[in-house]
Amino acid sequence: MAQEHTHNEKVAEQLCGTQNCKVNNHTEKVIKGHNHAHDHGEHDHDHSNMSGNIGMLFLPSSVSFILLIIAILLDNWWPQDWFSGAIRFIWYLIAYGIVGFPVIKDAFVSIRKGDVFSEFLLMTIATVGAFAIKEYPEAVAVMLFYSVGEVFQSMAVSRAKKNIKSLLDQRPDEVTILQNGLPKTIPATKATIGDTIQLKPGEKLGLDGELISDTATFNTAALTGESKPYSKQQGEQVLAGMINLNTVAQVRVTTAYEDSKLSKILELVQNASSQKAPTELFIRKFAKIYTPIVVALALCICLVPAMIVENYVFNQWLYRALIFLVISCPCALVISIPLGYFGGIGAASKNGILFKGSNYLDTLANIQHIVMDKTGTLTEGVFQVQEINFQPEVDKEYMLSIVNAVESQSTHPIATAIQEYAGKVDSTIKLENTEEIPGHGLRSLVEGKEVLVGNFKLLDKYNISYNTNAAKIVYTTLAVAFDKKYVGYITIADTIKEDAANTIQQLNNLGVKTTMLSGDKETVVQHVADQLGIKQAYGNLLPEDKVNQVKVIKALNQKVAFVGDGVNDAPVVALSDVGIAMGGLGSDATIETADVVIQDDKPSKLPLAIRIGKKTKTIVWQNITLAFVVKAAVLILGAGGLATMWEAVFADVGVSLIAILNAIRIQKDFTTKTI
């Protein structure tokens, strides 16, 4: 377990590292294992171990608060002769130092690293200035409330990251392998391809592999978000993160630790925040310009009145300038906006939707048109042979064995249907020069004779005449030709996913248009479209035809998302504004090429992803509006001497807390499953 903890810490550090975090050593001293990270550009907070330590987090603030309350009582309601002069100053200084020292230290660290106008410097100048004019209680109050706000902010960030970091616990660091028939526990990273893992009931698989045991049942929640058990048979693929549910199972390792699908998912999630949304990028640039301008304005507020005001009192105008500085801290913007997007990514991942960056949350929120592939997206992609219609003179069994051998060279679901119907591939059939012709099918040579297996367009391409009216066949059709002669066809049927129709209805309710594009025959495509209520559907399309159809939609100035397998439709994915892959378990390339991955193949996750994107965008703009309105109002009041340091604290820390509490609402709104 110690080793697993160490690994998780490393991954957590990597997650923090993708956001350029800087560690605040003060908070690490407060609680071991509790990382408090600051960056003025990113302002990231990482709390790896929050539970059971809340009291320790608030200890410095609590001590400072008690000292401050006692001092205010001694100043105003219970005056004592001894509480004056140096004693009073030292008392307030201690109360200030407990919460203020970490901020002052961070200010110097930021300056040393070239970030001069950080929030830490603003707080330091304002509170030291307050001490200089003997406004001790207000100086302590500013740092105290700032400190409390930081803890609450950190707790909020921790909650937002919890959904994502829970993935880290899904991959064990140790596995039990069999050596000479005896079990031996080794680090998962040391396991090699070909090793046999022994998996007890309740244990998680550490690497991808092939099931050796006759049968086993697994919980796949780590990969799909669904806790529904899945039964696997001997020879089937099982993946890292799956939990063995019943008997002891044996798995042969087929993939290195770092190449497992779960590793790729973890890498995707860890790097998600590196892809910034335009709003985030704008705020970061804005803060770097805004802060030095505010410092200059504060100096003007303090010094310019000396030249134009008759009864100029330096302390009075310095106080106003200090209030102006406290109000000006861009914390609410710099913290709450990235947190809003991170909350959206976390809420999506909890529901089995992986975003590669917050920029895709923004884009998906504005999507006007979703273009979908048919097979595997709206249909199950599990085909079954319905009818074999070969010419009377054809040896049906021999020709079916040839078709089975040719289709075994393809990864298309149709090939699986043929194999399930025809049985094991005949090893005596020798194939030569097999090639896949995109959008058509397969071509091969058997004993020097040409075999064509695909759609009727493939037969047209090679000038093979046939006496079948393909347009009248409703099901997916596999046309066959052998030795330049038409053999016949095989019909194959697919089933529509149970949530597909409801998905289309939800998308319509969201005002999103839908179009279905497929390489399947036109009759099948129209049949499926009619059942789902899709008005625009096109069949018999080659990959380049799909690209042209998407170009037509984009020419109407519509934001377009494409949903497919992320591999065969790579050109369309690249052309669309957001590429969405169905089936994160089906292909490694899916995770690598798509912008968004739907892990459990459910099309109903599409409207959910759009709603998460819209909610995230709404919350982000609510926070921006709140911060600007409140700060602008209090800045004007402060410059005119109508606001005190207490109002300044609210405009800074108070608004930050409100914005952050607003940002984490998205976690509650979309809490349905936990990965």
C-alpha positions in Angstrom: 0.0 0.0 0.0 2.9 2.3 0.7 4.1 1.8 -2.9 0.6 2.6 -4.2 0.5 5.7 -2.2 3.8 6.8 -3.5 2.7 6.2 -7.1 -0.5 8.2 -6.6 1.5 11.1 -5.2 3.7 11.1 -8.3 0.7 11.1 -10.6 -0.9 13.9 -8.5 2.3 15.8 -8.8 2.1 15.3 -12.6 -1.4 16.6 -12.6 -0.3 19.6 -10.6 2.7 20.0 -12.9 0.6 20.3 -16.0 -0.7 23.5 -14.5 2.6 25.1 -13.5 1.9 24.8 -9.8 4.2 26.4 -7.2 4.2 24.9 -3.7 3.5 26.9 -0.7 5.7 25.4 2.0 3.8 27.1 4.8 0.7 25.0 4.2 2.8 21.8 3.9 4.1 22.5 7.4 0.5 23.0 8.7 -0.4 19.5 7.5 1.7 16.7 6.1 0.5 15.5 2.8 -1.5 18.6 2.1 -0.1 20.5 -0.9 -1.1 24.1 -1.2 -0.1 25.4 -4.6 -0.1 29.0 -5.8 0.5 30.5 -9.2 -0.7 34.0 -10.0 -1.2 32.9 -13.6 -3.0 29.7 -12.8 -3.7 30.0 -9.1 -4.0 26.3 -8.6 -4.7 24.7 -5.3 -4.0 21.0 -4.7 -5.2 19.3 -1.6 -4.4 15.7 -1.7 -5.4 14.8 1.8 -8.3 16.9 3.1 -10.4 14.4 5.1 -9.7 14.4 8.8 -7.5 17.5 8.8 -10.0 20.3 8.5 -9.2 21.5 12.0 -5.5 21.7 11.2 -6.2 23.7 8.1 -8.1 26.3 10.1 -5.7 26.3 13.1 -3.6 29.4 12.1 -6.8 31.3 11.2 -8.5 30.3 14.4 -5.6 31.4 16.6 -5.3 34.7 14.7 -9.1 35.2 15.0 -9.0 34.7 18.8 -6.2 37.1 19.2 -7.9 39.7 17.0 -11.3 39.4 18.9 -9.5 39.7 22.3 -7.6 42.8 21.0 -10.8 44.5 19.7 -12.5 43.8 23.1 -9.5 45.3 25.0 -9.5 48.3 22.6 -13.2 49.1 22.7 -15.3 47.3 25.3 -12.9 46.2 28.1 -10.0 48.7 28.0 -6.9 47.8 30.1 -4.0 50.0 31.0 -1.4 47.4 30.1 -2.9 46.9 26.6 -1.2 49.9 25.0 2.0 51.0 23.3 4.5 48.3 22.5 2.3 45.5 24.0 -0.7 46.4 21.9 1.5 46.6 18.8 3.2 43.2 19.4 -0.2 41.6 20.1 -1.6 42.7 16.8 1.7 41.9 15.1 1.5 38.3 16.3 -2.1 38.0 15.2 -1.0 39.4 11.8 2.1 37.3 11.4 0.3 33.9 11.9 -1.8 34.5 8.8 0.3 37.1 7.1 3.7 35.6 7.0 2.9 33.0 4.3 1.5 35.7 2.1 4.5 38.0 2.5 6.8 35.1 1.8 4.9 34.3 -1.4 5.1 37.9 -2.4 8.9 37.8 -2.3 9.0 34.4 -4.0 6.8 35.7 -6.8 9.0 38.8 -7.2 12.1 36.7 -7.4 10.5 34.6 -10.2 9.6 37.8 -12.1 5.9 38.0 -11.2 6.1 41.4 -9.5 2.4 42.4 -9.4 1.0 39.3 -7.8 -2.0 39.2 -5.4 0.4 38.5 -2.6 2.3 41.8 -3.2 -1.0 43.7 -3.2 -2.1 42.2 0.1 1.3 42.8 1.6 1.5 46.5 0.6 -2.1 47.1 1.8 -1.7 45.5 5.2 1.8 46.8 5.9 0.5 50.2 5.0 -2.4 49.8 7.4 0.1 48.9 10.1 2.1 52.1 9.2 -0.9 54.3 9.8 -1.8 52.3 13.0 -4.9 50.6 11.6 -3.9 47.4 13.3 -7.3 45.6 13.5 -8.1 46.2 9.8 -4.6 45.0 8.7 -5.1 41.7 10.7 -8.6 41.4 9.4 -7.5 41.6 5.8 -4.9 38.8 6.2 -7.2 36.7 8.4 -10.1 36.7 6.0 -7.7 36.2 3.1 -6.3 33.1 4.9 -9.8 31.7 5.6 -10.7 32.4 2.0 -7.7 30.5 0.8 -8.6 27.4 2.9 -12.2 27.4 1.6 -10.9 27.9 -2.0 -8.5 25.0 -1.6 -11.3 22.8 -0.2 -13.4 23.7 -3.2 -10.7 22.9 -5.7 -10.0 19.6 -3.9 -13.7 18.7 -4.3 -13.6 19.6 -7.9 -10.6 17.4 -8.5 -11.9 14.5 -6.4 -13.8 13.0 -9.3 -10.8 13.0 -11.6 -8.3 11.9 -9.0 -10.5 9.0 -8.0 -9.2 7.5 -11.3 -5.8 7.2 -9.8 -7.0 4.6 -7.3 -8.3 2.4 -10.1 -4.9 1.1 -11.2 -3.0 -1.0 -8.6 0.8 -0.6 -8.5 1.4 -4.3 -7.7 0.3 -7.5 -9.5 0.5 -11.1 -8.6 2.1 -13.2 -11.4 2.7 -16.9 -11.6 6.3 -18.1 -11.8 6.8 -21.8 -12.1 3.2 -22.2 -10.9 3.8 -20.2 -7.7 2.3 -16.7 -7.1 4.7 -13.8 -6.8 3.9 -10.1 -6.1 5.8 -7.6 -8.2 5.4 -3.9 -9.2 3.0 -3.6 -12.1 5.7 -1.7 -14.0 8.0 -4.7 -13.9 5.4 -7.1 -15.5 6.2 -8.0 -19.0 4.2 -9.0 -22.0 3.5 -12.8 -21.7 3.4 -12.9 -17.9 0.4 -14.6 -16.3 -1.4 -12.5 -13.7 -3.4 -14.3 -11.0 -6.4 -12.1 -10.0 -8.4 -12.9 -6.9 -12.0 -11.9 -6.4 -12.2 -8.2 -5.6 -8.8 -7.4 -7.0 -8.2 -4.9 -9.8 -6.3 -5.8 -12.9 -3.1 -3.8 -13.3 -2.4 -4.3 -17.0 -4.3 -5.1 -20.2 -4.4 -8.7 -21.1 -6.1 -11.8 -22.5 -8.3 -14.0 -20.2 -6.8 -17.4 -19.9 -9.5 -18.8 -17.5 -12.7 -20.2 -19.1 -14.8 -17.4 -17.8 -14.8 -14.4 -15.4 -17.0 -11.5 -14.5 -15.7 -8.0 -14.2 -16.8 -4.6 -12.9 -15.7 -2.1 -15.6 -16.6 1.1 -13.7 -13.1 2.5 -13.9 -13.3 2.6 -17.7 -16.9 3.1 -18.5 -18.5 4.7 -15.5 -20.9 1.8 -15.4 -20.8 -0.7 -12.5 -22.8 -3.3 -14.5 -20.9 -6.6 -14.4 -19.5 -7.9 -17.7 -18.8 -11.6 -18.3 -15.7 -12.4 -20.3 -14.8 -15.7 -22.0 -11.5 -17.3 -22.5 -9.4 -15.4 -25.1 -11.3 -12.2 -24.7 -9.5 -8.9 -23.9 -9.6 -7.6 -20.3 -8.3 -4.1 -19.4 -6.4 -2.5 -16.5 -8.8 -1.1 -13.9 -11.4 -3.9 -14.2 -12.3 -5.6 -11.0 -12.7 -9.4 -10.8 -16.0 -10.2 -9.2 -16.3 -14.0 -8.7 -13.6 -16.7 -9.0 -9.8 -16.6 -9.2 -9.0 -15.6 -12.8 -5.7 -15.8 -14.8 -4.8 -13.2 -17.4 -2.0 -13.2 -19.9 -0.4 -9.7 -20.2 -0.6 -8.3 -23.7 0.2 -4.6 -23.2 3.0 -2.8 -21.3 1.9 -1.0 -18.1 2.4 2.5 -19.6 0.5 1.6 -22.8 -2.7 0.3 -21.2 -6.0 2.0 -22.0 -6.4 3.2 -18.4 -3.0 4.8 -18.6 -4.1 6.6 -21.7 -7.3 7.8 -20.0 -5.4 9.0 -17.0 -2.9 10.8 -19.2 -5.8 12.5 -21.1 -7.5 13.6 -17.9 -4.2 14.9 -16.3 -3.5 17.0 -19.3 -7.0 18.2 -19.8 -6.4 21.5 -18.0 -3.5 22.4 -20.2 -5.9 23.1 -23.1 -7.3 26.4 -22.0 -10.7 27.9 -23.0 -10.5 31.3 -24.7 -12.2 32.9 -21.6 -9.5 31.5 -19.4 -6.7 32.7 -21.6 -8.2 36.2 -21.8 -8.5 36.4 -18.0 -4.9 35.4 -17.5 -3.7 38.1 -19.9 -6.1 40.6 -18.5 -4.8 40.0 -14.9 -1.2 40.7 -16.0 -2.2 44.1 -17.4 -4.9 45.0 -14.9 -2.8 44.5 -11.7 0.1 47.0 -12.5 -2.5 49.6 -13.7 -4.3 49.3 -10.4 -1.0 49.7 -8.4 -0.4 52.9 -10.4 -3.9 54.2 -9.7 -3.4 53.4 -6.0 -0.3 55.6 -6.0 -2.2 58.3 -7.8 -5.0 58.2 -5.2 -2.4 58.6 -2.4 -0.2 61.3 -4.0 -2.2 63.3 -6.6 -4.7 64.8 -4.1 -1.7 66.5 -2.4 -1.5 68.8 -5.4 -5.2 69.6 -5.7 -6.8 69.2 -2.2 -6.4 72.1 0.3 -6.7 70.1 3.5 -4.6 67.1 2.3 -4.0 64.5 5.0 -1.5 61.9 4.0 -2.8 59.1 6.2 -6.4 59.6 5.0 -5.5 59.3 1.3 -3.0 56.4 2.0 -5.8 54.5 3.7 -8.0 55.0 0.6 -5.2 53.8 -1.6 -4.7 50.7 0.5 -8.4 50.0 0.3 -8.2 50.4 -3.4 -5.3 47.8 -3.5 -7.1 45.2 -1.5 -10.2 45.5 -3.7 -8.2 45.3 -6.9 -6.8 41.7 -6.2 -8.0 39.7 -9.2 -8.4 36.5 -7.1 -12.1 36.0 -7.9 -11.4 36.0 -11.6 -8.0 34.2 -11.6 -9.2 31.4 -9.3 -12.9 30.8 -10.0 -12.8 30.8 -13.8 -10.2 27.9 -14.1 -12.1 26.2 -11.3 -15.3 26.5 -13.2 -13.8 24.8 -16.2 -12.1 22.2 -14.1 -15.4 21.5 -12.4 -17.0 21.0 -15.7 -14.2 18.5 -16.8 -14.6 16.7 -13.4 -18.4 16.5 -13.7 -18.1 15.1 -17.2 -15.5 12.5 -16.2 -17.8 11.4 -13.4 -20.3 10.6 -16.1 -17.9 8.8 -18.3 -17.2 11.7 -20.7 -13.6 12.7 -21.1 -12.7 16.2 -22.4 -9.2 16.8 -23.7 -9.4 20.4 -22.6 -11.6 23.2 -21.3 -11.6 24.8 -24.7 -13.8 21.9 -25.9 -16.3 22.5 -23.1 -16.7 26.0 -24.5 -17.0 24.8 -28.1 -19.5 22.1 -27.3 -21.6 24.6 -25.4 -22.0 26.5 -28.7 -22.5 23.4 -31.0 -25.4 23.9 -33.4 -25.1 20.7 -35.5 -24.0 17.2 -34.6 -23.1 14.9 -37.4 -23.1 11.2 -36.5 -21.8 8.0 -37.9 -24.3 5.1 -37.8 -22.6 1.9 -36.9 -21.3 1.8 -33.3 -22.7 5.3 -32.6 -26.4 5.0 -33.0 -26.5 1.3 -33.5 -24.9 -1.4 -31.4 -22.4 -2.3 -34.1 -23.1 -6.0 -33.3 -24.2 -7.6 -36.6 -25.9 -10.9 -37.2 -26.2 -12.8 -40.5 -29.8 -12.8 -41.6 -29.7 -14.4 -45.0 -27.2 -16.0 -47.5 -28.5 -15.6 -51.0 -25.9 -17.2 -53.4 -26.5 -18.2 -57.0 -27.8 -21.8 -57.4 -24.6 -23.1 -59.0 -22.3 -21.8 -56.3 -20.9 -24.2 -53.6 -22.4 -22.4 -50.6 -20.1 -23.8 -47.9 -16.9 -23.4 -49.9 -17.7 -19.8 -50.9 -18.8 -18.9 -47.3 -15.4 -20.2 -46.1 -13.6 -18.0 -48.6 -15.7 -15.0 -47.5 -14.9 -15.8 -43.9 -11.2 -16.0 -44.6 -11.2 -12.7 -46.5 -13.3 -10.9 -43.8 -10.9 -12.2 -41.1 -8.5 -9.6 -42.5 -10.8 -6.8 -41.4 -11.7 -5.3 -38.0 -15.1 -4.2 -39.1 -18.1 -5.6 -37.0 -19.4 -7.2 -40.2 -16.3 -9.5 -40.1 -17.2 -10.6 -36.6 -20.7 -11.4 -37.7 -19.5 -13.6 -40.6 -17.0 -15.4 -38.3 -19.7 -16.1 -35.7 -21.9 -17.5 -38.4 -19.3 -19.5 -40.4 -17.1 -20.6 -37.5 -13.4 -20.9 -37.4 -11.4 -19.6 -40.4 -10.3 -22.5 -42.7 -6.4 -22.4 -42.5 -6.1 -24.2 -45.8 -7.4 -21.2 -47.7 -4.3 -19.1 -48.6 -5.0 -15.4 -49.3 -2.7 -13.2 -51.4 -2.5 -9.4 -51.9 -5.4 -8.7 -49.6 -6.3 -5.0 -49.6 -9.1 -2.9 -48.0 -10.7 -0.4 -50.3 -12.1 2.5 -48.3 -15.8 2.8 -48.5 -16.1 -0.3 -50.7 -14.8 -3.5 -49.0 -12.1 -6.1 -49.4 -10.2 -7.5 -52.4 -8.0 -10.6 -52.3 -6.6 -13.5 -54.3 -7.3 -17.1 -53.6 -5.4 -19.6 -55.8 -4.8 -16.8 -58.2 -8.5 -16.0 -58.5 -9.9 -12.6 -57.5 -12.3 -12.4 -54.5 -14.4 -9.3 -53.9 -16.3 -8.9 -50.6 -18.0 -5.6 -49.9 -20.9 -3.4 -51.1 -22.3 -3.4 -54.6 -20.2 -0.3 -55.4 -17.2 -2.6 -55.1 -18.6 -4.8 -57.8 -19.3 -1.7 -59.9 -15.7 -0.6 -59.4 -14.4 -3.8 -60.9 -17.1 -4.1 -63.6 -18.8 -7.2 -62.2 -22.3 -7.5 -63.5 -25.1 -8.7 -61.2 -28.8 -9.4 -61.3 -29.8 -8.1 -57.9 -31.6 -4.9 -57.2 -29.6 -3.7 -54.2 -32.0 -0.8 -53.5 -34.8 -3.1 -52.5 -32.8 -4.9 -49.8 -33.4 -3.2 -46.4 -30.6 -4.8 -44.5 -26.9 -4.2 -44.7 -25.7 -6.2 -47.7 -22.3 -7.9 -48.3 -21.9 -8.5 -52.1 -19.6 -11.3 -53.2 -17.8 -11.9 -56.5 -15.3 -14.7 -57.3 -13.2 -15.1 -60.4 -14.8 -12.1 -62.1 -18.3 -13.6 -61.6 -21.2 -12.5 -59.3 -21.7 -15.0 -56.5 -24.5 -13.4 -54.5 -25.0 -11.6 -51.3 -25.2 -11.9 -47.6 -27.6 -9.7 -45.5 -26.6 -8.6 -42.1 -28.6 -6.7 -39.5 -27.6 -4.4 -36.7 -29.7 -3.2 -33.8 -30.4 0.4 -32.7 -29.1 1.4 -29.3 -31.9 1.6 -26.7 -31.1 5.3 -25.8 -30.5 6.5 -29.4 -34.1 7.7 -30.1 -34.2 9.6 -26.8 -30.8 11.1 -27.6 -32.1 12.6 -30.8 -35.1 14.0 -29.0 -32.9 15.6 -26.3 -30.7 17.2 -28.9 -33.7 18.6 -30.7 -34.9 20.1 -27.4 -31.4 21.7 -27.0 -31.8 23.3 -30.5 -29.1 21.1 -31.9 -29.6 19.8 -35.5 -28.6 16.2 -36.3 -27.4 14.5 -39.4 -26.4 10.9 -39.9 -23.7 10.0 -42.4 -22.8 6.4 -43.2 -20.9 4.2 -45.6 -23.8 1.7 -45.2 -26.4 1.3 -48.0 -29.0 4.0 -48.4 -32.0 1.9 -47.5 -30.5 0.8 -44.2 -29.5 4.4 -43.3 -32.9 5.8 -44.1 -34.6 3.0 -42.2 -32.5 3.8 -39.1 -33.1 7.5 -39.5 -36.8 7.1 -39.7 -36.9 5.1 -36.5 -34.8 7.7 -34.7 -36.5 10.8 -36.1 -33.4 12.1 -37.9 -34.4 14.2 -40.9 -31.1 14.4 -42.7 -29.4 11.1 -43.4 -27.1 10.0 -46.2 -25.8 6.5 -47.0 -23.3 5.0 -49.5 -20.7 7.5 -48.5 -17.0 7.2 -48.9 -14.7 9.0 -46.3 -14.2 11.9 -48.7 -18.0 12.1 -49.2 -18.4 12.6 -45.4 -15.9 15.3 -45.5 -17.8 17.1 -48.3 -21.1 16.8 -46.4 -19.5 18.4 -43.2 -18.0 21.2 -45.4 -21.5 22.0 -46.7 -22.8 22.3 -43.1 -19.8 24.4 -42.0 -20.4 26.7 -45.0 -23.6 27.7 -43.3 -21.5 29.1 -40.4 -22.6 26.4 -38.0 -20.5 24.9 -35.2 -20.3 21.2 -36.0 -19.4 18.2 -33.9 -18.7 14.8 -35.5 -19.4 11.6 -33.6 -17.8 8.4 -34.8 -15.1 5.8 -34.0 -12.3 8.4 -34.2 -10.2 6.2 -36.4 -11.8 5.5 -39.8 -13.4 8.9 -39.8 -10.2 10.8 -39.0 -10.6 13.3 -41.9 -14.1 14.3 -40.7 -12.9 14.5 -37.0 -10.2 16.8 -38.1 -12.6 19.0 -40.0 -15.2 19.3 -37.3 -15.1 21.8 -34.5 -15.2 19.0 -31.9 -14.4 15.4 -32.7 -16.3 13.0 -30.4 -15.4 9.3 -30.2 -17.8 6.6 -29.1 -16.1 3.6 -27.5 -13.1 4.6 -25.4 -12.6 0.9 -24.8 -12.6 -0.1 -28.4 -9.5 1.6 -29.8 -6.3 3.2 -28.4 -6.4 5.5 -31.4 -9.8 6.7 -30.3 -8.4 8.3 -27.2 -5.5 9.8 -29.1 -7.5 11.4 -32.0 -10.8 12.6 -30.6 -11.3 15.8 -28.6 -14.0 14.2 -26.4 -14.3 10.5 -25.6 -17.6 8.8 -24.6 -16.4 5.9 -22.5 -19.5 3.7 -22.4 -20.7 4.0 -26.0 -24.0 5.6 -24.9 -25.3 8.3 -27.3 -27.3 9.8 -24.5 -24.0 11.2 -23.1 -24.0 13.6 -26.1 -26.8 15.9 -24.8 -25.4 15.5 -21.3 -22.0 16.7 -22.5 -23.6 19.7 -24.2 -25.5 20.5 -21.0 -22.3 20.3 -18.9 -20.6 22.6 -21.4 -23.5 25.1 -21.3 -23.7 25.0 -17.5 -19.9 25.5 -17.2 -20.0 28.5 -19.6 -23.0 30.1 -17.7 -21.2 29.7 -14.3 -18.0 31.2 -15.7 -19.7 34.3 -17.0 -21.8 34.6 -13.8 -18.5 34.8 -11.9 -16.9 37.3 -14.3 -20.0 39.5 -14.1 -20.2 39.3 -10.3 -16.5 40.0 -9.8 -16.4 43.0 -12.1 -19.7 44.6 -10.8 -18.8 44.3 -7.1 -15.2 45.3 -7.5 -16.1 48.3 -9.7 -18.6 49.5 -7.2 -16.4 49.2 -4.2 -13.4 50.6 -6.0 -15.4 53.8 -6.7 -16.6 53.9 -3.1 -13.0 53.3 -1.8 -11.5 56.0 -4.0 -14.1 58.5 -2.7 -13.5 57.6 0.9 -16.9 55.9 1.3 -15.6 52.4 1.8 -13.5 51.0 4.6 -11.1 48.1 4.7 -14.0 45.8 5.7 -15.8 46.5 2.4 -12.5 45.9 0.6 -12.2 42.5 2.2 -15.6 41.5 1.0 -14.9 42.8 -2.5 -11.8 40.6 -2.6 -12.2 37.5 -0.5 -16.0 37.6 -0.2 -16.5 37.8 -3.9 -13.9 35.1 -4.5 -15.7 32.7 -2.1 -19.1 33.4 -3.7 -17.6 32.8 -7.1 -16.0 29.6 -6.1 -19.1 28.3 -4.3 -21.0 29.1 -7.6 -18.3 27.3 -9.6 -18.6 24.0 -7.7 -22.4 23.9 -8.2 -21.8 22.1 -11.4 -20.5 19.1 -9.4 -23.8 18.7 -7.7 -25.9 19.4 -10.8 -24.4 16.5 -12.7 -23.7 13.9 -10.0 -25.1 10.6 -11.3 -22.3 8.2 -11.2 -18.8 8.0 -9.7 -16.0 6.5 -11.8 
